[in-house]
């Protein structure tokens, strides 16, 4: 792994497209579990990485599951 590649992995993690389904869900769960702590107590760089990683993982999830199940009892745009 080159220095640039190591820095990229350290900063934002493995490309979500390369993750298995189980790994993608595990990574999302980990981010959600640490979200409030990072928001409240993390330095700006950690919060910025959290934003980037969350967006990347959630985007990959939606790409893989464009017809995901939507709970009709959840809030919609008609609120």
Order of alpha helices (4+ residues) and beta strands (2+ residues): alpha-alpha-alpha
